Amino acid sequence: MLLVIDIGNSNIVMGTYKEKTLINHWRISTDRQKTGDEYGMLINDLFRYQGVSIGDVDDIIISSVVPPLIVPIVKMCERYFKIHPLVVGPGIKTGIKLNYENPRVIGADRIVNVVGAYELYGGPLIVIDIGTATTFDVVADNGDFLGGVIAPGITASAESLFSSTAKLPRIELVPPKNVIGRNTISCMQSGIIYGYVGQIDAIVTKIREEMGENWKAQVIATGGLARMIFKESNTIDKIDHFLTLSGLRVLYERNKS
């Protein structure tokens, strides 16, 4: 059984695969203060609750956009699973060409998403990861990574509005019944959510214009808030909540030797 671990700025998402089938998955908060032992005990509890044995894990692959957590998580794998994990980074075989000025600075999550999306859906693609930051990654019809866009995430935008103003409250990010709000909370919800949807649709439209009218790409979205945005967007074709986990599985298969 393969354990895949994606360390994001807000959440750590994990899953276990038996060959190509996702068996279990978990999402926990990213905590830079936790030690490897604390993560080990937490993951052990999650496994036991699902009836999974740590001894069933044969190998592990990790991607991370939080450098301080790589060493503790690797040490946790070595101590609790007795496995030295594969870490996504420079030198890993991706199977695609990275058309970027300095490929070494591309976030591991972006590479994983591109690899997973192309494996599942073919190309060309626009892959949108709606997380702490929102990334738009452009994939050629042969799977090559052509570049992309990085924008502030919806949660970061909402927190910035709350922290920068004296009288606006922290709100729940759910779509209001009407665009025109009649109280402060619904006004904020409308501005944040529909403004964010407009941003996504505008960026996708600009990418398509730049690539040319004959470029017909699917738009695949992933991330914790993808479902809410998908319902309001005019450009997103499909959501895949486990895209990053799928990409990690594919990268493992390309590097396991």
C-alpha positions in Angstrom: 0.0 0.0 0.0 1.3 3.5 -0.9 0.9 6.4 1.4 0.8 9.9 -0.3 1.2 13.1 1.8 0.7 16.6 0.5 1.8 19.3 2.9 0.1 22.6 2.1 0.1 25.9 3.8 -3.2 25.4 5.5 -3.8 21.6 5.4 -2.0 18.3 5.1 -3.9 15.9 2.9 -3.0 12.2 2.9 -4.3 9.1 1.2 -3.5 5.5 0.8 -3.5 3.7 -2.5 -3.8 0.1 -3.4 -2.4 0.1 -6.9 -4.4 2.9 -8.6 -7.3 2.9 -6.2 -7.6 5.5 -3.4 -8.6 3.5 -0.3 -8.6 6.1 2.5 -8.0 9.8 2.7 -7.5 12.4 5.5 -7.2 16.2 5.9 -5.5 17.7 8.9 -4.4 21.3 9.8 -0.9 22.2 8.9 1.0 23.0 12.1 4.6 24.2 11.8 5.1 23.8 15.5 4.3 20.0 15.6 7.2 17.6 15.9 7.7 14.4 13.9 6.5 12.4 16.9 3.3 14.4 17.2 2.5 13.9 13.6 3.4 10.2 13.9 0.9 9.7 16.8 -1.8 11.7 15.0 -1.4 9.7 11.8 -1.4 6.5 13.8 -4.7 7.4 15.4 -6.2 8.3 12.1 -5.1 4.9 10.7 -6.5 3.0 13.6 -9.9 4.8 13.4 -10.1 3.6 9.8 -8.9 0.1 10.6 -5.7 0.6 8.7 -2.4 -0.8 9.9 0.8 1.2 9.6 2.5 -2.1 8.7 0.4 -2.3 5.6 2.2 0.7 4.1 5.0 -0.3 1.7 6.2 3.1 0.5 5.6 6.8 0.9 5.8 9.9 -1.3 5.6 13.5 0.0 5.2 16.9 -1.6 5.5 20.1 0.4 5.2 23.8 0.0 6.2 24.3 3.7 10.0 23.7 3.9 10.2 23.6 7.7 7.9 20.6 7.8 9.8 18.4 5.4 12.4 17.2 7.8 10.0 16.4 10.7 7.6 14.5 8.3 10.5 12.5 6.8 11.8 11.6 10.3 8.2 10.6 11.2 8.1 8.2 8.2 11.4 6.7 9.1 10.5 6.2 12.8 6.9 5.1 12.6 6.7 3.5 9.2 10.4 2.3 8.9 10.3 3.8 5.4 12.5 6.6 3.9 10.0 8.5 1.7 10.4 9.9 -1.8 10.2 13.7 -1.6 9.0 15.6 -4.7 11.8 18.1 -5.6 14.7 18.8 -8.0 15.8 15.6 -9.7 12.5 13.7 -9.5 11.3 12.3 -12.8 8.1 14.0 -13.8 7.7 12.7 -17.4 6.9 16.2 -18.6 8.9 19.3 -19.8 8.8 22.2 -17.4 8.9 25.4 -19.6 9.8 27.7 -16.8 12.8 30.1 -16.4 13.9 28.3 -13.3 12.1 24.9 -12.9 13.6 24.4 -9.4 11.4 27.2 -7.9 8.1 25.7 -9.1 6.0 24.7 -6.1 5.9 20.9 -5.6 2.1 21.1 -5.5 1.9 22.7 -9.0 4.1 20.0 -10.5 2.1 17.2 -8.8 -1.2 18.7 -10.0 -0.1 19.0 -13.6 1.2 15.5 -13.7 -2.0 14.1 -12.1 -4.3 16.2 -14.3 -2.6 15.2 -17.6 -2.6 11.5 -16.6 -6.3 11.6 -15.8 -7.7 14.0 -18.4 -5.1 14.5 -21.1 -4.3 17.9 -22.6 -4.5 20.7 -23.1 -5.6 21.9 -19.7 -5.8 24.7 -17.3 -5.4 23.4 -13.7 -6.7 25.7 -10.9 -5.7 24.9 -7.3 -7.9 27.0 -5.0 -6.0 27.0 -1.7 -4.1 29.5 0.5 -2.8 30.9 -2.9 -4.7 30.2 -6.1 -2.6 28.8 -8.9 -3.5 28.5 -12.6 -1.2 26.0 -14.4 -1.3 25.7 -18.2 -0.7 22.3 -19.7 0.0 21.6 -23.4 -1.7 18.9 -25.4 1.5 16.7 -24.9 1.5 17.3 -21.1 4.3 19.9 -21.0 3.9 22.6 -18.3 3.8 26.0 -20.1 3.6 28.3 -17.1 0.8 29.9 -15.2 -0.6 32.5 -12.8 -0.4 32.9 -9.0 -3.1 34.9 -7.2 -4.1 35.4 -3.5 -6.4 32.7 -2.2 -10.0 33.5 -1.2 -9.4 32.8 2.5 -6.3 35.1 2.5 -8.3 37.8 0.8 -11.1 37.5 3.3 -8.7 37.6 6.3 -6.9 40.7 4.8 -10.3 42.5 4.6 -11.1 41.6 8.2 -7.6 42.4 9.7 -7.3 45.7 7.7 -10.6 47.2 8.8 -11.8 48.2 12.2 -15.5 47.5 11.9 -15.8 44.6 9.4 -16.2 41.1 11.1 -14.6 37.8 10.2 -17.3 35.9 8.2 -18.2 32.4 7.0 -17.4 32.0 3.3 -20.7 30.8 1.9 -22.5 32.4 -1.1 -25.3 34.8 0.0 -28.8 34.4 -1.4 -28.5 37.6 -3.4 -25.7 39.5 -4.9 -27.0 42.8 -3.5 -26.6 42.5 0.2 -28.8 44.1 2.8 -26.5 43.6 5.8 -22.8 43.8 6.3 -22.1 40.1 6.4 -24.0 39.3 3.2 -22.4 42.4 1.5 -18.9 41.0 2.4 -19.8 37.4 1.3 -21.1 38.7 -2.0 -18.0 40.9 -2.6 -15.5 38.2 -1.6 -17.1 35.2 -3.3 -18.4 36.7 -6.5 -15.3 38.9 -6.8 -13.2 35.8 -6.5 -15.3 33.9 -9.1 -14.9 36.9 -11.4 -11.2 36.8 -10.9 -11.0 33.2 -11.8 -13.2 33.5 -14.9 -11.3 36.6 -16.1 -7.9 34.9 -15.7 -9.1 31.8 -17.6 -10.5 33.9 -20.3 -7.2 35.9 -20.7 -5.2 32.6 -20.8 -7.4 31.3 -23.6 -7.1 34.5 -25.5 -3.3 34.4 -25.2 -3.1 30.7 -26.3 -5.3 31.4 -29.4 -8.9 30.7 -30.5 -8.0 27.1 -31.7 -6.7 26.1 -28.2 -9.5 24.1 -26.6 -8.5 23.3 -23.0 -10.5 21.7 -20.2 -10.4 23.6 -16.9 -9.9 21.4 -13.9 -10.2 22.8 -10.4 -9.1 21.3 -7.1 -8.7 22.5 -3.5 -10.9 22.8 -0.4 -13.1 25.6 -1.8 -13.3 24.3 -5.3 -16.9 23.1 -5.1 -18.3 26.4 -4.0 -16.5 28.3 -6.8 -17.4 25.7 -9.4 -21.1 26.3 -8.7 -20.7 30.0 -9.6 -18.0 29.9 -12.3 -18.6 30.0 -16.0 -15.3 28.6 -17.0 -14.5 25.6 -14.7 -15.4 22.3 -16.4 -14.7 19.9 -13.6 -13.6 19.6 -10.0 -11.3 16.9 -8.7 -10.8 17.0 -4.9 -8.1 14.3 -5.0 -6.1 15.6 -8.0 -3.0 16.2 -5.9 -3.1 12.7 -4.3 -3.5 11.2 -7.8 -0.5 13.2 -9.0 1.6 11.9 -6.2 0.7 8.4 -7.0 1.7 8.9 -10.7 5.0 10.5 -9.7 5.7 7.6 -7.3 5.1 5.1 -10.2 7.5 7.0 -12.4 10.2 7.1 -9.7 9.8 3.9 -7.7 12.7 2.1 -9.2 
